[in-house]
Amino acid sequence: MKGSYCTILFLFMLLWSFSGDSQVLRKRTTLLMGGRFDISIVASDSLTAEQNINEVIAEISRIENLISDWKPDSQVSEVNQNAGIKPVKVDREVFDLTQRAIRFSEITHGGFDISFAALDRVWKFDGSMTEMPSAEAIKKSVEKVGYKNIVLDSVQSTIFLKLKGMKIGFGALGEGYATDKCRTMMLVKDIKAGIINGSGDMSTWGKQPNGEDWKIGITNPFKPEKLLAVVPLKDGAVTTSGNYEKYVVFNGKRYSHIINPATGYPATGLCSVTVFGPNAETANGLSTSIMVLGKDDGLLLLQKFPDYSAVMITDSGKVIKSKNFKISKLKAKL
């Protein structure tokens, strides 16, 4: 699904550190949920801003301890450890997140799937693979993948994975979910503005201290030192999924590290997808799904989410926008 931090198409935040009479902007970078988080808070004074950054970090850590499948004592790890054995009771928060993920799987017909965590890694993107895996190996690699084998009991708040060896993971939703939760928490505390950026999954609210909207730069995947566009963002979210750093080429065709969980084959055709919308969790699911589905089915998927817009860049450098994308001045080809 969505790759590790180093494989994500990075978004540059164009921030101006500005202090005025009434507001200050404070920023901090830390490692959480297996990746980098950049936290920016606007508050009435530096102490308040720093205290709220601490609260954001504590909230992300709390979420990580619930849903991280690499932490052996998390609730998600307990679900995985009991695959094929018994249902596991989880917090309602974990249950609801799992339920929303399964709905995404249903909408995308398996193009998005949190049971992707059980995929056997038959594709190598470290330069060691000299030929394509066999069709048999690819088919076998997805034997334990399948959202239809996840059983939810809403009354008992339990999750059961039918097949022994199945796993679920929130690598494609977790950071976006965490940034959304932290934004909501800050708004409840009357913190007027900020950005929570989890490995390229961003939730924003309010304005910069100088009164301007936040400005989000989308990088050119073929020339990362250059920006494709600068997009003003006030209250919303943006996420990017991309494959331009990890891929292999066989017989002139490029295969990305983002694997279609329904087939076991790498996604082809797109090298990056950036999605804008009200919340990062949904935007994250959309950007990941569109990478797998491709531009045509991806645009059809977006029609079901009218509050979200997208910019896609094909492997050949063609720039494709959804009809509702607000920035018109974009190159048609890179």
N, C-alpha and C positions, 0 to 999 in steps of 0.2 A: 504494500500500500504506500503510504507515505514513508520515505526513507529516513535515515538518520539525519542528524543535524547537518552533517557535512554534505549531504546529498540534496538538501533542500535548496531551491532557488531563493537566494537571500533577497530580502527587501531592505533597502536603505531608508532609515527614518531620517528625514531632514529636520533636525531639531535645532532650535535656537535657544541656548541657555540664556535666559533673560531674567533679570531681577527688576521689579518695579516697586512702587510704594506699597502695593497691597498683596502681591503674589510672587512666589519664587518657584522655580522649577528645579527639582532634584532628580538625579538619575543614578541607578545602580545596576550592575550586571552580575549575575550569579548563575551557577549550574544547578538545574533542577530537572526532574523527569527525564534524565538522560541527555539533556541538551541545554542550550543557553537561553536564559531569560533576561531581557532588558526591561527594567521597570522605571517609568518616568511618572512622577507625581507633581502636580501643581497645588500648592497650599499657601496659606497666609504667611507662613514663616518656615525656616529651614528645619526646625525641630519637629514641627507637625508633619512636614513632608517625609522626613526620615523615619518617624515613628510609623507612618502609614505604609512606607515601603517595607518595614519590618513585618507589619501585619499581612501584607500581600505575600511575602515570602513564606510566612507561617501557613497561610491558607493553601498555597501551592504544594507545600510539603505535606499537609494533611491529605490533600487529594492524591498526591503521589503514593502515599502509604496505603490508600484504599485501592487504587486501580492499577498500579504498576505490576505487570506480570513478571518482572525480573526481581521483585522483592519477595522472598519466599514466605513472608508472614502477612502479605497483603490479602485482602478478601478475594481478589481476582486469582491470585496464585492458589488459594485454597480451592476455588472452583475448578481450576485446571488439575490440581492434584487428585481431585475426586471424580475426574471424567470417567464415565462408564461405571461408576461405583454408586454414587448417591447425590441427591440434590444438596446444595449448600445454601444456607440462609445468609443473606447479605443485607447491608444497609439499604434503605429505600433509594438513596442517592445512586448507589451502584446499580441497583435493579433498573431504575428509570433510565440511566445512561445506556445500559445494555439493551433495553427495550427500544430506545430511539435508534440505536445502531442497527438493530434488526430491521426496523422500518426502512432504513436507508438501503439495506440489502434487498429488501422486497422491491423497492422502487427501481433499483438498478439491476434487478434480476441476477444478483450475485456479483456484480461488478465491484461492489463494496462488501466486505465481509470481515467481521472482527475475529472469526475463527481462522483467519489467514495466519495467525500466530503459529499454527501447527504445520505450515508448509515446509516440506523438505527442501533444503537449499541445493537444488541440482544445477542452478545457474550460478556461475562465478563471475564477478565483475572486478577482480583484482589483477587482471592480465594473465591469469593462469589457464583460462579456458581457450582451447584451440579449435574446438568443434562443437556443434550444437549437441545438447543432450538428446538421447533417443526419445522417440515418441512414447515408448513404454515407461522410461524413467520419469518423463514429465507427467504422464497420467498417474503414476504411483505417487508422485510428490504431493498431489492434492487429495489423497485418499481420506485424510483426516479433516479436510476443510469442507465446511458446509453449514451455513447459518440455520438451515432447516433442522439440524440436529441439536439445536439449542432449545431447551425446554424451560419456559418461564412460568412460575406460579405466583401470580400477583397477590393472592390471599396470604400465602406463606412467605412471600418475598424471597423465593429461592431460585437458583439457577442450576440447571442440570445439563451436562454435556453427555449426549448419549453414547458416544464412542470413546473407548479407552484410548488415550493418546491425543485426544482433541485438546485444543487450547484456545482461549480468547485473549485478545490484547487490544489496548486502546491507543496504539501508536498513531493512528490516523485521526483520532478525535480528542485525545487526552489534553494536549496543550491548548487547543481551542476552547475546550470546556473549562479549563482552569483559568484562562484569561477572561472569559465571560463571567465566571463566578467572582473573580477579583474585582472586575469593573462594577458589578452589582453591589458588592460589599462596600466599595469606596463611595458609590453614589448614596447608599443608605447613610453613610457617615458624613454626607454633605461635602465630600471632596469634589470640587467643581470640574477638574480636568486631569487627564493623564493618558498614558499608553502602557498597556501590558503586552509585551512582545515575547511570545514563547516559540523560539526556533522558527520565526517567520510567520507564526499565527498571531495576529494582532487584534486586540480590542482597544478602541479609543473612545474618549468622551470629552466634551468641553472643547476649549480652545487653549492655545498657547498664552502665556502671560502677556504677550504683546497684542492680544486680541485677534490674531490670525488663526485660521484653521490649521490643524496638523497637516503636514505635507509628507506624503508617502511616495517614495521613488521606486519604480519597478525596474529592476536591472535587465539589461540586454544579455540573454544567456550566452550569446556568441562573443560578446565583448563585455565581460562583467564590470569593467571599470567605467562603463557608460550606462546612462539611464535611458530606458525606453520611453518613460513618461513620468511625470510628477502629478499625483492625484491629491487634491485637498480632501481631508476627511475630518469630520467634526464628531459625529456620534455614530460609530459603526465598527465594522471589522473587515479585515483583509487577510487572506491566507494564500500561500503559493505552494504548489507541488511541482517538482521538476525532476528531470533525469539527465541533464546535460553533463553532469560530472561522472556518472557511472553508467556505462553502456558497453555493448560489444557489437561488432559488425561482422555478419556472415553473408557472403554472396551479395555484397553491396547493400544489405538491409540492416538497419540499426535496431538493436533490441535493448530496451531500457532495463534498469534494475527494478522498476515498478512492475510487479507481476500481477496478471489477471488471476484472482483467486478462484475463479470458476473453471479456468482451463489450465493453469500452470504455465502459460506462455507469457513472455514479457509484453507490456504495452508497447505499441508502435504508433508512430505518426505525430505525436506531440512531444515537445521537449520541455514545455512549461505551461502551467495554467494558474492564473491569478484570479481569485474570486473576491468580490466586494459584496457586503450585505450587512444586515443588522447584528448578527452574532457569529462568532468565530467557529463555534462547534459545527454549525450547519455549513458555513463556508468551507471549513476544513473537509467535511465529508464530500462536498461538491467538487472541490479541486482534485481530491484523490480519485473520486469516481470518474470525473471527466478524463483524467489521464488514462484510465483504463478503457473507458468506453470509446474515446476518440471524439473528434470535433463534431461530427454530424449527430451522433447519439447524445453527445455532451450538450449540444445546443438544445436538443429536444428535452433533455432532463431539466435544463435551466428554465424552460417554459413552465414547469411545475412549481418554480420558486420565483415568482415575479419580483420579489424584493431583492433579488441577487443578480449581479451582473458579472461578466468575466472577460478576460483577455487571454487568448490562447496563442501560443507560438508553435508552429509546426517544426518538424525536423529539418525542413528545407528553408526555414526562416520566414515563412508567411505569417502575418499577424491577423488573427481573426477575433472580432469583437462580437459580443452579444448585442442585440438591437438596443438594449436599454443601458449600455455602457456610456457614461456621461462625457468622457473625454474624447473629442472628435479628432484631435490633431495627433494621430499616430501613424507611423510609417506602415505602408501596406506590406512591405517586405524588408527584412533586415539584411 
